[in-house]
Amino acid sequence: MRTTILSVLLVLLLPLRAVAQGDASLDAVLSGDDPSLTPQEQAGLSYGEHGAAGGTAPVGGANGFITFPYGVNQISIVCAPLHVCDVALQPGEHVNSVNVGDNVRWSIEPAMTGSGAEEVQHVIIKPREVGLDTSLVVATDRRAYYLRLRSHRTRYMPQVAFSYPEDSAKRFDKLKTHEQHERREHTIPQTTDYLPKLSFEYDVSGQAAWKPVRVYNDGARTVIEMPPSLAQTEAPILLLVRKEGGLFTTAEEVMVNYSLQGSRYIVDTLFEKAVLVAGVGSNQDRVTIQRRK
């Protein structure tokens, strides 16, 4: 009976002995007493611990892929022994240094995918035990990542990446640059008129040397673009055809307000039909501008 009781006590004391040994080994590494902290140091620790405890909810993806927003609190990554946590950095980003608090029980290895501008560097994380808690700092040529590493028996984050606020800004800048380029490519330099907003549905007939090369409107005004040779001749007069003529009547043609800017007539209205007239009698030249139906 006494032998049985001693056996039971021995079994119960074994875990306590293991814990004591664990505490002894920890004390061997962390020898000495904690220092007295100043109010400034205590406040700094409070802010740091509060920020680290707050955390930010990640965004999940396919196949266990997890995306954290960069720069919002400290990121906590959970890994498991016999499994790999893959932390992918920003494409084109290069690691300068990696520092882990516990380099004995954590394995930190580099990896790489892609090439050139699409090259992605990875940090491969593997814990050797369960219940570990340490910190990891990854310094790159663009930023520093401050990570908390924890190990769980079965649960882990297989793939981790980050979203970056500047990426969204760059995408908007790229879109804006593209739109500006498109606008420049489709804008008439002399008038700054934007082509997609213009209508070129006009027919021009006549044999005058100063026959217009282009007629268009922007929905509010009409532009009649004349050839450069207009500068060497008398500018024709622009008349609007208000009423068509018949067999025994002539067309009703009226003056219209317009301005002459270089070789362009700028008419402050839209019209269905107009004529440009230069000279008189048998020496008169006429060009008709007709808006298509």
Protein Blocks (a to p, Z undefined) as FASTA:
>chain_A
ZZmmmmmmmmmmmmmmmmmmmmmmmmmmmgcjdddddfklmmmmmmmmmmmmnopadddd
eehiacddehiajadddddehiacdddddehiacfbdcdfblmlpccddddedehjllcc
ddddddfbehiacddddddfkbccdddddddfkbccfbacdddfklmmmmmmmmmmmmmm
mmmmmccfklopafklpccbbcdedjbfklcfbdcdehjaccddddfklmmmccdddddd
fbdcdfkbccdddddddddehjaccdfbdcfbdcddedehjlbccddddddZZ
